[in-house]
């Protein structure tokens, strides 16, 4: 009976959250943290946690499609993950290979025109993983309705360092004028195809840090951030909807701030113009005959702000 009530309550809360959401962020980036801790907490092997986390990834893709998110970036394997045990790395590589082939051949992926691509130093990955990446990217290259970016062997500092080196090399070779270095010049050296600015970063597992994830596209865009306690395999649709709500609250706050600043600017400009109009009218009044002064006084009165 208690479990039934909890289920009803969760469904009711999910419907409430869904009603509160008006639209969705364009690009969501997720740090999928807590697979191993989830496995330990349930007395299971780390490999089980990673596999259940992969199932969560599939559900998140469905939620993105439902809500209208257009791009999703998943932090699947960081450069620090190379420090894990050989056995765990091998399992992760095998799981990544399996899922990449599975996604590339999925009917849902092709029906929804999902473009799959990898971000990061993929040359550091084993051959069988690189082959799976090539296959998934080739199978979905022509799609653009939804973009799924999988960050593999990824590090945000390495990403920016590589772009900086490419820019410096282009300048040294005389291919790029230093004065022409702008945002576009950096962005085109980050990836072979553009990545949208990140609107929302989600991190599961309880840690409150973004781990240098997509620094150019997230920090530069001042993305909203949602930290939550559930481990990645436990991440639910309610958690995802709460993250979207956080993004919307942030956007609403920004709109209010921008509106307030705009109103203040208009008032300041209007005040300057009124003060200038009065000064000009005053100078004219000293130079004009009496009849024309009366006209100027009327103009000056019109410039007075209403009470």
ChimeraX commands (.cxc) that place a marker at each C-alpha (Angstrom):
marker #1 position 0.00,0.00,0.00 radius 0.5
marker #1 position 2.81,2.41,0.93 radius 0.5
marker #1 position 4.70,1.79,-2.32 radius 0.5
marker #1 position 1.48,2.39,-4.30 radius 0.5
marker #1 position 0.95,5.73,-2.54 radius 0.5
marker #1 position 4.54,6.75,-3.20 radius 0.5
marker #1 position 4.13,5.90,-6.86 radius 0.5
marker #1 position 0.94,7.97,-7.09 radius 0.5
marker #1 position 2.65,10.87,-5.32 radius 0.5
marker #1 position 5.64,10.76,-7.67 radius 0.5
marker #1 position 3.40,10.71,-10.72 radius 0.5
marker #1 position 1.40,13.65,-9.39 radius 0.5
marker #1 position 4.60,15.60,-8.68 radius 0.5
marker #1 position 5.92,14.80,-12.14 radius 0.5
marker #1 position 2.71,16.15,-13.72 radius 0.5
marker #1 position 2.98,19.29,-11.58 radius 0.5
marker #1 position 6.56,19.90,-12.67 radius 0.5
marker #1 position 5.64,19.30,-16.30 radius 0.5
marker #1 position 2.90,21.93,-16.09 radius 0.5
marker #1 position 5.33,24.42,-14.56 radius 0.5
marker #1 position 7.77,24.06,-17.46 radius 0.5
marker #1 position 7.26,26.27,-20.48 radius 0.5
marker #1 position 9.76,25.25,-23.13 radius 0.5
marker #1 position 13.21,23.79,-22.56 radius 0.5
marker #1 position 16.89,24.73,-22.83 radius 0.5
marker #1 position 18.43,24.19,-26.24 radius 0.5
marker #1 position 21.62,22.48,-25.01 radius 0.5
marker #1 position 21.88,20.39,-21.83 radius 0.5
marker #1 position 25.20,18.97,-20.62 radius 0.5
marker #1 position 25.27,16.21,-18.01 radius 0.5
marker #1 position 28.06,15.00,-15.74 radius 0.5
marker #1 position 27.01,11.39,-15.10 radius 0.5
marker #1 position 28.49,10.89,-11.65 radius 0.5
marker #1 position 27.94,8.15,-9.10 radius 0.5
marker #1 position 27.87,4.85,-11.02 radius 0.5
marker #1 position 30.50,3.21,-8.81 radius 0.5
marker #1 position 29.08,4.60,-5.56 radius 0.5
marker #1 position 25.65,3.38,-6.56 radius 0.5
marker #1 position 27.06,-0.11,-7.12 radius 0.5
marker #1 position 28.90,-0.11,-3.78 radius 0.5
marker #1 position 25.82,1.12,-1.92 radius 0.5
marker #1 position 23.88,-1.83,-3.36 radius 0.5
marker #1 position 26.62,-4.40,-2.72 radius 0.5
marker #1 position 27.33,-4.90,-6.42 radius 0.5
marker #1 position 30.30,-4.67,-8.77 radius 0.5
marker #1 position 31.27,-1.34,-10.35 radius 0.5
marker #1 position 30.53,-2.82,-13.77 radius 0.5
marker #1 position 26.87,-3.19,-12.77 radius 0.5
marker #1 position 26.73,0.49,-11.88 radius 0.5
marker #1 position 28.14,1.51,-15.24 radius 0.5
marker #1 position 25.67,-0.68,-17.11 radius 0.5
marker #1 position 22.67,0.68,-15.18 radius 0.5
marker #1 position 24.00,4.17,-15.81 radius 0.5
marker #1 position 23.92,3.43,-19.55 radius 0.5
marker #1 position 20.23,2.54,-19.19 radius 0.5
marker #1 position 19.63,5.94,-17.56 radius 0.5
marker #1 position 21.29,7.60,-20.55 radius 0.5
marker #1 position 18.76,6.02,-22.88 radius 0.5
marker #1 position 15.88,7.31,-20.76 radius 0.5
marker #1 position 17.34,10.83,-20.71 radius 0.5
marker #1 position 17.46,10.81,-24.51 radius 0.5
marker #1 position 13.73,10.06,-24.53 radius 0.5
marker #1 position 13.03,12.89,-22.08 radius 0.5
marker #1 position 15.03,15.34,-24.20 radius 0.5
marker #1 position 12.99,14.38,-27.25 radius 0.5
marker #1 position 9.76,14.81,-25.31 radius 0.5
marker #1 position 10.65,18.25,-23.91 radius 0.5
marker #1 position 12.22,19.71,-27.04 radius 0.5
marker #1 position 15.90,19.83,-26.03 radius 0.5
marker #1 position 17.94,20.02,-29.24 radius 0.5
marker #1 position 21.43,19.08,-28.04 radius 0.5
marker #1 position 22.70,16.84,-25.24 radius 0.5
marker #1 position 26.32,16.41,-24.19 radius 0.5
marker #1 position 27.24,13.53,-21.88 radius 0.5
marker #1 position 30.47,13.44,-19.88 radius 0.5
marker #1 position 31.08,9.72,-20.40 radius 0.5
marker #1 position 34.84,9.32,-19.89 radius 0.5
marker #1 position 37.23,11.99,-18.60 radius 0.5
marker #1 position 41.00,12.10,-18.93 radius 0.5
marker #1 position 41.16,11.31,-15.20 radius 0.5
marker #1 position 39.32,8.04,-15.83 radius 0.5
marker #1 position 42.51,6.67,-17.40 radius 0.5
marker #1 position 43.81,6.41,-13.81 radius 0.5
marker #1 position 41.25,3.73,-12.92 radius 0.5
marker #1 position 42.14,0.08,-12.74 radius 0.5
marker #1 position 42.86,-1.74,-15.98 radius 0.5
marker #1 position 39.88,-4.05,-15.40 radius 0.5
marker #1 position 37.43,-1.18,-14.89 radius 0.5
marker #1 position 38.79,0.75,-17.88 radius 0.5
marker #1 position 38.41,-2.31,-20.07 radius 0.5
marker #1 position 34.80,-2.76,-18.98 radius 0.5
marker #1 position 34.06,0.92,-19.66 radius 0.5
marker #1 position 35.65,0.73,-23.09 radius 0.5
marker #1 position 33.68,-2.40,-23.96 radius 0.5
marker #1 position 30.44,-0.80,-22.72 radius 0.5
marker #1 position 31.09,2.38,-24.71 radius 0.5
marker #1 position 31.78,0.34,-27.83 radius 0.5
marker #1 position 28.58,-1.67,-27.33 radius 0.5
marker #1 position 26.39,1.38,-26.77 radius 0.5
marker #1 position 27.84,3.34,-29.67 radius 0.5
marker #1 position 27.06,0.52,-32.10 radius 0.5
marker #1 position 23.65,0.05,-30.49 radius 0.5
marker #1 position 22.75,3.74,-30.79 radius 0.5
marker #1 position 24.05,3.94,-34.36 radius 0.5
marker #1 position 21.77,1.07,-35.41 radius 0.5
marker #1 position 18.77,2.12,-33.30 radius 0.5
marker #1 position 15.50,2.76,-35.12 radius 0.5
marker #1 position 14.71,5.57,-32.66 radius 0.5
marker #1 position 17.99,7.33,-33.43 radius 0.5
marker #1 position 17.25,7.31,-37.15 radius 0.5
marker #1 position 13.57,8.18,-36.76 radius 0.5
marker #1 position 14.47,11.17,-34.59 radius 0.5
marker #1 position 17.44,12.09,-36.81 radius 0.5
marker #1 position 19.99,12.07,-34.01 radius 0.5
marker #1 position 23.52,13.12,-34.93 radius 0.5
marker #1 position 26.08,11.30,-32.76 radius 0.5
marker #1 position 29.59,12.59,-32.36 radius 0.5
marker #1 position 32.48,12.31,-29.92 radius 0.5
marker #1 position 34.26,15.21,-28.20 radius 0.5
marker #1 position 37.68,14.88,-26.66 radius 0.5
marker #1 position 41.08,13.28,-27.28 radius 0.5
marker #1 position 39.61,10.19,-28.93 radius 0.5
marker #1 position 43.05,9.22,-30.27 radius 0.5
marker #1 position 43.88,8.12,-26.70 radius 0.5
marker #1 position 41.10,5.51,-26.75 radius 0.5
marker #1 position 41.57,1.86,-27.74 radius 0.5
marker #1 position 41.16,0.96,-31.39 radius 0.5
marker #1 position 37.87,-0.88,-30.94 radius 0.5
marker #1 position 36.31,2.20,-29.28 radius 0.5
marker #1 position 37.59,4.53,-32.01 radius 0.5
marker #1 position 36.12,2.21,-34.63 radius 0.5
marker #1 position 32.73,2.36,-32.86 radius 0.5
marker #1 position 32.94,6.15,-32.77 radius 0.5
marker #1 position 33.69,6.29,-36.49 radius 0.5
marker #1 position 30.77,3.97,-37.21 radius 0.5
marker #1 position 28.27,5.95,-35.10 radius 0.5
marker #1 position 29.36,9.28,-36.56 radius 0.5
marker #1 position 29.23,7.97,-40.13 radius 0.5
marker #1 position 25.77,6.45,-39.66 radius 0.5
marker #1 position 24.28,9.68,-38.31 radius 0.5
marker #1 position 26.42,12.37,-39.95 radius 0.5
marker #1 position 23.63,13.79,-42.12 radius 0.5
marker #1 position 21.17,14.28,-39.24 radius 0.5
marker #1 position 20.71,17.56,-37.39 radius 0.5
marker #1 position 17.31,17.47,-35.66 radius 0.5
marker #1 position 18.98,16.39,-32.40 radius 0.5
marker #1 position 22.68,16.32,-31.52 radius 0.5
marker #1 position 24.14,13.82,-29.08 radius 0.5
marker #1 position 27.71,14.65,-28.06 radius 0.5
marker #1 position 29.61,12.01,-26.10 radius 0.5
marker #1 position 32.62,13.45,-24.26 radius 0.5
marker #1 position 35.32,10.75,-24.29 radius 0.5
marker #1 position 38.89,11.13,-23.02 radius 0.5
marker #1 position 37.69,14.65,-22.37 radius 0.5
marker #1 position 39.29,17.49,-20.40 radius 0.5
marker #1 position 38.18,21.10,-20.61 radius 0.5
marker #1 position 41.67,22.55,-20.14 radius 0.5
marker #1 position 43.08,20.27,-22.80 radius 0.5
marker #1 position 40.31,21.40,-25.14 radius 0.5
marker #1 position 41.16,25.10,-24.72 radius 0.5
marker #1 position 44.90,24.43,-24.79 radius 0.5
marker #1 position 44.57,22.62,-28.11 radius 0.5
marker #1 position 42.58,25.49,-29.61 radius 0.5
marker #1 position 45.13,28.03,-28.34 radius 0.5
marker #1 position 47.98,26.04,-29.91 radius 0.5
marker #1 position 46.12,25.87,-33.23 radius 0.5
marker #1 position 45.55,29.62,-33.19 radius 0.5
marker #1 position 49.20,30.27,-32.35 radius 0.5
marker #1 position 50.29,27.93,-35.14 radius 0.5
marker #1 position 48.07,29.69,-37.66 radius 0.5
marker #1 position 49.49,33.07,-36.65 radius 0.5
marker #1 position 53.06,31.75,-36.84 radius 0.5
marker #1 position 52.41,30.33,-40.32 radius 0.5
marker #1 position 51.02,33.66,-41.49 radius 0.5
marker #1 position 47.57,32.15,-42.02 radius 0.5
marker #1 position 45.88,34.28,-39.36 radius 0.5
marker #1 position 46.29,37.95,-38.53 radius 0.5
marker #1 position 46.53,38.40,-34.72 radius 0.5
marker #1 position 44.07,41.28,-35.05 radius 0.5
marker #1 position 41.56,38.86,-36.62 radius 0.5
marker #1 position 41.52,36.48,-33.63 radius 0.5
marker #1 position 37.94,36.48,-32.36 radius 0.5
marker #1 position 35.37,34.10,-30.89 radius 0.5
marker #1 position 34.78,32.41,-34.25 radius 0.5
marker #1 position 38.51,31.82,-34.75 radius 0.5
marker #1 position 38.68,29.90,-31.46 radius 0.5
marker #1 position 35.40,28.02,-31.85 radius 0.5
marker #1 position 36.25,26.63,-35.28 radius 0.5
marker #1 position 39.40,25.12,-33.75 radius 0.5
marker #1 position 37.61,23.44,-30.87 radius 0.5
marker #1 position 35.55,20.98,-32.94 radius 0.5
marker #1 position 35.17,20.05,-36.58 radius 0.5
marker #1 position 31.48,20.97,-36.35 radius 0.5
marker #1 position 29.93,23.65,-34.13 radius 0.5
marker #1 position 28.63,22.99,-30.62 radius 0.5
marker #1 position 25.89,25.23,-29.28 radius 0.5
marker #1 position 26.42,27.27,-26.13 radius 0.5
marker #1 position 25.40,25.27,-23.07 radius 0.5
marker #1 position 22.24,26.47,-21.33 radius 0.5
marker #1 position 22.14,23.98,-18.45 radius 0.5
marker #1 position 24.70,21.73,-16.74 radius 0.5
marker #1 position 23.38,18.85,-14.61 radius 0.5
marker #1 position 25.58,16.90,-12.21 radius 0.5
marker #1 position 24.37,13.85,-10.33 radius 0.5
marker #1 position 25.95,12.12,-7.34 radius 0.5
marker #1 position 25.95,14.97,-4.82 radius 0.5
marker #1 position 29.17,16.79,-5.74 radius 0.5
marker #1 position 28.78,20.50,-6.44 radius 0.5
marker #1 position 31.41,21.20,-9.08 radius 0.5
marker #1 position 31.41,21.29,-12.85 radius 0.5
marker #1 position 34.77,19.53,-13.29 radius 0.5
marker #1 position 35.94,21.87,-16.04 radius 0.5
marker #1 position 33.23,20.57,-18.36 radius 0.5
marker #1 position 32.77,22.49,-21.63 radius 0.5
marker #1 position 34.34,25.67,-20.20 radius 0.5
marker #1 position 34.14,27.66,-23.44 radius 0.5
marker #1 position 30.49,26.86,-24.13 radius 0.5
marker #1 position 29.16,26.75,-20.55 radius 0.5
marker #1 position 31.13,29.32,-18.56 radius 0.5
marker #1 position 31.18,31.73,-21.48 radius 0.5
marker #1 position 27.40,31.47,-21.70 radius 0.5
marker #1 position 26.94,31.58,-17.88 radius 0.5
marker #1 position 24.97,28.35,-18.02 radius 0.5
marker #1 position 22.56,27.46,-15.24 radius 0.5
marker #1 position 23.78,24.59,-13.05 radius 0.5
marker #1 position 21.72,21.93,-11.27 radius 0.5
marker #1 position 23.36,19.66,-8.70 radius 0.5
marker #1 position 21.39,16.71,-7.34 radius 0.5
marker #1 position 22.05,13.91,-4.87 radius 0.5
marker #1 position 20.89,10.79,-6.77 radius 0.5
marker #1 position 23.60,8.70,-8.34 radius 0.5
marker #1 position 23.42,8.55,-12.12 radius 0.5
marker #1 position 21.65,5.14,-12.26 radius 0.5
marker #1 position 18.98,6.59,-9.91 radius 0.5
marker #1 position 18.47,9.81,-11.88 radius 0.5
marker #1 position 14.75,10.10,-12.58 radius 0.5
marker #1 position 12.48,12.12,-14.80 radius 0.5
marker #1 position 11.49,14.18,-11.77 radius 0.5
marker #1 position 15.16,15.10,-11.26 radius 0.5
marker #1 position 15.42,16.07,-14.92 radius 0.5
marker #1 position 12.28,18.21,-14.77 radius 0.5
marker #1 position 13.57,19.94,-11.64 radius 0.5
marker #1 position 16.78,20.71,-13.51 radius 0.5
marker #1 position 14.78,22.24,-16.38 radius 0.5
marker #1 position 12.78,24.27,-13.87 radius 0.5
marker #1 position 16.04,25.59,-12.38 radius 0.5
marker #1 position 17.12,26.69,-15.85 radius 0.5
marker #1 position 13.79,28.46,-16.42 radius 0.5
marker #1 position 14.00,30.26,-13.07 radius 0.5
marker #1 position 17.51,31.43,-13.96 radius 0.5
marker #1 position 16.36,32.65,-17.37 radius 0.5
marker #1 position 13.41,34.49,-15.83 radius 0.5
marker #1 position 15.76,36.16,-13.35 radius 0.5
marker #1 position 18.08,37.23,-16.17 radius 0.5
marker #1 position 15.16,38.63,-18.16 radius 0.5
marker #1 position 14.00,40.63,-15.14 radius 0.5
marker #1 position 17.51,41.96,-14.58 radius 0.5
marker #1 position 17.92,42.90,-18.23 radius 0.5
marker #1 position 14.49,44.55,-18.23 radius 0.5
marker #1 position 15.28,46.51,-15.07 radius 0.5
marker #1 position 18.59,47.68,-16.53 radius 0.5
marker #1 position 16.91,48.68,-19.78 radius 0.5
marker #1 position 14.23,50.69,-17.97 radius 0.5
marker #1 position 16.87,52.42,-15.84 radius 0.5
marker #1 position 18.86,53.29,-18.96 radius 0.5
marker #1 position 15.81,54.71,-20.73 radius 0.5
marker #1 position 14.94,56.80,-17.68 radius 0.5
marker #1 position 18.50,58.09,-17.44 radius 0.5
marker #1 position 18.60,59.04,-21.13 radius 0.5
marker #1 position 15.15,60.64,-20.90 radius 0.5
marker #1 position 16.25,62.67,-17.88 radius 0.5
marker #1 position 19.35,63.89,-19.71 radius 0.5
marker #1 position 17.26,64.86,-22.73 radius 0.5
marker #1 position 14.73,66.72,-20.56 radius 0.5
marker #1 position 17.49,68.58,-18.74 radius 0.5
marker #1 position 19.08,69.49,-22.07 radius 0.5
marker #1 position 15.72,70.64,-23.47 radius 0.5
marker #1 position 15.18,72.91,-20.48 radius 0.5
marker #1 position 18.67,74.39,-20.82 radius 0.5
marker #1 position 18.16,75.12,-24.52 radius 0.5
marker #1 position 14.73,76.61,-23.87 radius 0.5
marker #1 position 16.20,78.81,-21.17 radius 0.5
marker #1 position 18.89,80.12,-23.48 radius 0.5
marker #1 position 16.36,80.79,-26.24 radius 0.5
marker #1 position 14.06,82.67,-23.87 radius 0.5
marker #1 position 16.79,85.20,-23.16 radius 0.5
marker #1 position 17.14,85.93,-26.87 radius 0.5
marker #1 position 13.50,86.02,-28.03 radius 0.5
marker #1 position 10.80,88.70,-27.95 radius 0.5
marker #1 position 8.07,88.39,-25.32 radius 0.5
marker #1 position 5.53,86.62,-27.55 radius 0.5
marker #1 position 8.04,84.00,-28.65 radius 0.5
marker #1 position 9.27,83.51,-25.07 radius 0.5
marker #1 position 5.79,82.40,-24.12 radius 0.5
marker #1 position 5.99,79.67,-26.75 radius 0.5
marker #1 position 9.36,78.53,-25.35 radius 0.5
marker #1 position 7.91,78.49,-21.84 radius 0.5
marker #1 position 5.13,76.25,-23.06 radius 0.5
marker #1 position 7.72,73.91,-24.62 radius 0.5
marker #1 position 9.65,73.87,-21.36 radius 0.5
marker #1 position 6.48,73.08,-19.41 radius 0.5
marker #1 position 5.78,70.18,-21.75 radius 0.5
marker #1 position 9.25,68.81,-20.94 radius 0.5
marker #1 position 8.44,68.68,-17.22 radius 0.5
marker #1 position 7.81,65.07,-16.06 radius 0.5
marker #1 position 4.29,64.27,-14.98 radius 0.5
marker #1 position 3.66,63.77,-11.26 radius 0.5
marker link #1:1,2 radius 0.2
marker link #1:2,3 radius 0.2
marker link #1:3,4 radius 0.2
marker link #1:4,5 radius 0.2
marker link #1:5,6 radius 0.2
marker link #1:6,7 radius 0.2
marker link #1:7,8 radius 0.2
marker link #1:8,9 radius 0.2
marker link #1:9,10 radius 0.2
marker link #1:10,11 radius 0.2
marker link #1:11,12 radius 0.2
marker link #1:12,13 radius 0.2
marker link #1:13,14 radius 0.2
marker link #1:14,15 radius 0.2
marker link #1:15,16 radius 0.2
marker link #1:16,17 radius 0.2
marker link #1:17,18 radius 0.2
marker link #1:18,19 radius 0.2
marker link #1:19,20 radius 0.2
marker link #1:20,21 radius 0.2
marker link #1:21,22 radius 0.2
marker link #1:22,23 radius 0.2
marker link #1:23,24 radius 0.2
marker link #1:24,25 radius 0.2
marker link #1:25,26 radius 0.2
marker link #1:26,27 radius 0.2
marker link #1:27,28 radius 0.2
marker link #1:28,29 radius 0.2
marker link #1:29,30 radius 0.2
marker link #1:30,31 radius 0.2
marker link #1:31,32 radius 0.2
marker link #1:32,33 radius 0.2
marker link #1:33,34 radius 0.2
marker link #1:34,35 radius 0.2
marker link #1:35,36 radius 0.2
marker link #1:36,37 radius 0.2
marker link #1:37,38 radius 0.2
marker link #1:38,39 radius 0.2
marker link #1:39,40 radius 0.2
marker link #1:40,41 radius 0.2
marker link #1:41,42 radius 0.2
marker link #1:42,43 radius 0.2
marker link #1:43,44 radius 0.2
marker link #1:44,45 radius 0.2
marker link #1:45,46 radius 0.2
marker link #1:46,47 radius 0.2
marker link #1:47,48 radius 0.2
marker link #1:48,49 radius 0.2
marker link #1:49,50 radius 0.2
marker link #1:50,51 radius 0.2
marker link #1:51,52 radius 0.2
marker link #1:52,53 radius 0.2
marker link #1:53,54 radius 0.2
marker link #1:54,55 radius 0.2
marker link #1:55,56 radius 0.2
marker link #1:56,57 radius 0.2
marker link #1:57,58 radius 0.2
marker link #1:58,59 radius 0.2
marker link #1:59,60 radius 0.2
marker link #1:60,61 radius 0.2
marker link #1:61,62 radius 0.2
marker link #1:62,63 radius 0.2
marker link #1:63,64 radius 0.2
marker link #1:64,65 radius 0.2
marker link #1:65,66 radius 0.2
marker link #1:66,67 radius 0.2
marker link #1:67,68 radius 0.2
marker link #1:68,69 radius 0.2
marker link #1:69,70 radius 0.2
marker link #1:70,71 radius 0.2
marker link #1:71,72 radius 0.2
marker link #1:72,73 radius 0.2
marker link #1:73,74 radius 0.2
marker link #1:74,75 radius 0.2
marker link #1:75,76 radius 0.2
marker link #1:76,77 radius 0.2
marker link #1:77,78 radius 0.2
marker link #1:78,79 radius 0.2
marker link #1:79,80 radius 0.2
marker link #1:80,81 radius 0.2
marker link #1:81,82 radius 0.2
marker link #1:82,83 radius 0.2
marker link #1:83,84 radius 0.2
marker link #1:84,85 radius 0.2
marker link #1:85,86 radius 0.2
marker link #1:86,87 radius 0.2
marker link #1:87,88 radius 0.2
marker link #1:88,89 radius 0.2
marker link #1:89,90 radius 0.2
marker link #1:90,91 radius 0.2
marker link #1:91,92 radius 0.2
marker link #1:92,93 radius 0.2
marker link #1:93,94 radius 0.2
marker link #1:94,95 radius 0.2
marker link #1:95,96 radius 0.2
marker link #1:96,97 radius 0.2
marker link #1:97,98 radius 0.2
marker link #1:98,99 radius 0.2
marker link #1:99,100 radius 0.2
marker link #1:100,101 radius 0.2
marker link #1:101,102 radius 0.2
marker link #1:102,103 radius 0.2
marker link #1:103,104 radius 0.2
marker link #1:104,105 radius 0.2
marker link #1:105,106 radius 0.2
marker link #1:106,107 radius 0.2
marker link #1:107,108 radius 0.2
marker link #1:108,109 radius 0.2
marker link #1:109,110 radius 0.2
marker link #1:110,111 radius 0.2
marker link #1:111,112 radius 0.2
marker link #1:112,113 radius 0.2
marker link #1:113,114 radius 0.2
marker link #1:114,115 radius 0.2
marker link #1:115,116 radius 0.2
marker link #1:116,117 radius 0.2
marker link #1:117,118 radius 0.2
marker link #1:118,119 radius 0.2
marker link #1:119,120 radius 0.2
marker link #1:120,121 radius 0.2
marker link #1:121,122 radius 0.2
marker link #1:122,123 radius 0.2
marker link #1:123,124 radius 0.2
marker link #1:124,125 radius 0.2
marker link #1:125,126 radius 0.2
marker link #1:126,127 radius 0.2
marker link #1:127,128 radius 0.2
marker link #1:128,129 radius 0.2
marker link #1:129,130 radius 0.2
marker link #1:130,131 radius 0.2
marker link #1:131,132 radius 0.2
marker link #1:132,133 radius 0.2
marker link #1:133,134 radius 0.2
marker link #1:134,135 radius 0.2
marker link #1:135,136 radius 0.2
marker link #1:136,137 radius 0.2
marker link #1:137,138 radius 0.2
marker link #1:138,139 radius 0.2
marker link #1:139,140 radius 0.2
marker link #1:140,141 radius 0.2
marker link #1:141,142 radius 0.2
marker link #1:142,143 radius 0.2
marker link #1:143,144 radius 0.2
marker link #1:144,145 radius 0.2
marker link #1:145,146 radius 0.2
marker link #1:146,147 radius 0.2
marker link #1:147,148 radius 0.2
marker link #1:148,149 radius 0.2
marker link #1:149,150 radius 0.2
marker link #1:150,151 radius 0.2
marker link #1:151,152 radius 0.2
marker link #1:152,153 radius 0.2
marker link #1:153,154 radius 0.2
marker link #1:154,155 radius 0.2
marker link #1:155,156 radius 0.2
marker link #1:156,157 radius 0.2
marker link #1:157,158 radius 0.2
marker link #1:158,159 radius 0.2
marker link #1:159,160 radius 0.2
marker link #1:160,161 radius 0.2
marker link #1:161,162 radius 0.2
marker link #1:162,163 radius 0.2
marker link #1:163,164 radius 0.2
marker link #1:164,165 radius 0.2
marker link #1:165,166 radius 0.2
marker link #1:166,167 radius 0.2
marker link #1:167,168 radius 0.2
marker link #1:168,169 radius 0.2
marker link #1:169,170 radius 0.2
marker link #1:170,171 radius 0.2
marker link #1:171,172 radius 0.2
marker link #1:172,173 radius 0.2
marker link #1:173,174 radius 0.2
marker link #1:174,175 radius 0.2
marker link #1:175,176 radius 0.2
marker link #1:176,177 radius 0.2
marker link #1:177,178 radius 0.2
marker link #1:178,179 radius 0.2
marker link #1:179,180 radius 0.2
marker link #1:180,181 radius 0.2
marker link #1:181,182 radius 0.2
marker link #1:182,183 radius 0.2
marker link #1:183,184 radius 0.2
marker link #1:184,185 radius 0.2
marker link #1:185,186 radius 0.2
marker link #1:186,187 radius 0.2
marker link #1:187,188 radius 0.2
marker link #1:188,189 radius 0.2
marker link #1:189,190 radius 0.2
marker link #1:190,191 radius 0.2
marker link #1:191,192 radius 0.2
marker link #1:192,193 radius 0.2
marker link #1:193,194 radius 0.2
marker link #1:194,195 radius 0.2
marker link #1:195,196 radius 0.2
marker link #1:196,197 radius 0.2
marker link #1:197,198 radius 0.2
marker link #1:198,199 radius 0.2
marker link #1:199,200 radius 0.2
marker link #1:200,201 radius 0.2
marker link #1:201,202 radius 0.2
marker link #1:202,203 radius 0.2
marker link #1:203,204 radius 0.2
marker link #1:204,205 radius 0.2
marker link #1:205,206 radius 0.2
marker link #1:206,207 radius 0.2
marker link #1:207,208 radius 0.2
marker link #1:208,209 radius 0.2
marker link #1:209,210 radius 0.2
marker link #1:210,211 radius 0.2
marker link #1:211,212 radius 0.2
marker link #1:212,213 radius 0.2
marker link #1:213,214 radius 0.2
marker link #1:214,215 radius 0.2
marker link #1:215,216 radius 0.2
marker link #1:216,217 radius 0.2
marker link #1:217,218 radius 0.2
marker link #1:218,219 radius 0.2
marker link #1:219,220 radius 0.2
marker link #1:220,221 radius 0.2
marker link #1:221,222 radius 0.2
marker link #1:222,223 radius 0.2
marker link #1:223,224 radius 0.2
marker link #1:224,225 radius 0.2
marker link #1:225,226 radius 0.2
marker link #1:226,227 radius 0.2
marker link #1:227,228 radius 0.2
marker link #1:228,229 radius 0.2
marker link #1:229,230 radius 0.2
marker link #1:230,231 radius 0.2
marker link #1:231,232 radius 0.2
marker link #1:232,233 radius 0.2
marker link #1:233,234 radius 0.2
marker link #1:234,235 radius 0.2
marker link #1:235,236 radius 0.2
marker link #1:236,237 radius 0.2
marker link #1:237,238 radius 0.2
marker link #1:238,239 radius 0.2
marker link #1:239,240 radius 0.2
marker link #1:240,241 radius 0.2
marker link #1:241,242 radius 0.2
marker link #1:242,243 radius 0.2
marker link #1:243,244 radius 0.2
marker link #1:244,245 radius 0.2
marker link #1:245,246 radius 0.2
marker link #1:246,247 radius 0.2
marker link #1:247,248 radius 0.2
marker link #1:248,249 radius 0.2
marker link #1:249,250 radius 0.2
marker link #1:250,251 radius 0.2
marker link #1:251,252 radius 0.2
marker link #1:252,253 radius 0.2
marker link #1:253,254 radius 0.2
marker link #1:254,255 radius 0.2
marker link #1:255,256 radius 0.2
marker link #1:256,257 radius 0.2
marker link #1:257,258 radius 0.2
marker link #1:258,259 radius 0.2
marker link #1:259,260 radius 0.2
marker link #1:260,261 radius 0.2
marker link #1:261,262 radius 0.2
marker link #1:262,263 radius 0.2
marker link #1:263,264 radius 0.2
marker link #1:264,265 radius 0.2
marker link #1:265,266 radius 0.2
marker link #1:266,267 radius 0.2
marker link #1:267,268 radius 0.2
marker link #1:268,269 radius 0.2
marker link #1:269,270 radius 0.2
marker link #1:270,271 radius 0.2
marker link #1:271,272 radius 0.2
marker link #1:272,273 radius 0.2
marker link #1:273,274 radius 0.2
marker link #1:274,275 radius 0.2
marker link #1:275,276 radius 0.2
marker link #1:276,277 radius 0.2
marker link #1:277,278 radius 0.2
marker link #1:278,279 radius 0.2
marker link #1:279,280 radius 0.2
marker link #1:280,281 radius 0.2
marker link #1:281,282 radius 0.2
marker link #1:282,283 radius 0.2
marker link #1:283,284 radius 0.2
marker link #1:284,285 radius 0.2
marker link #1:285,286 radius 0.2
marker link #1:286,287 radius 0.2
marker link #1:287,288 radius 0.2
marker link #1:288,289 radius 0.2
marker link #1:289,290 radius 0.2
marker link #1:290,291 radius 0.2
marker link #1:291,292 radius 0.2
marker link #1:292,293 radius 0.2
marker link #1:293,294 radius 0.2
marker link #1:294,295 radius 0.2
marker link #1:295,296 radius 0.2
marker link #1:296,297 radius 0.2
marker link #1:297,298 radius 0.2
marker link #1:298,299 radius 0.2
marker link #1:299,300 radius 0.2
marker link #1:300,301 radius 0.2
marker link #1:301,302 radius 0.2
marker link #1:302,303 radius 0.2
marker link #1:303,304 radius 0.2
marker link #1:304,305 radius 0.2
marker link #1:305,306 radius 0.2
marker link #1:306,307 radius 0.2
view
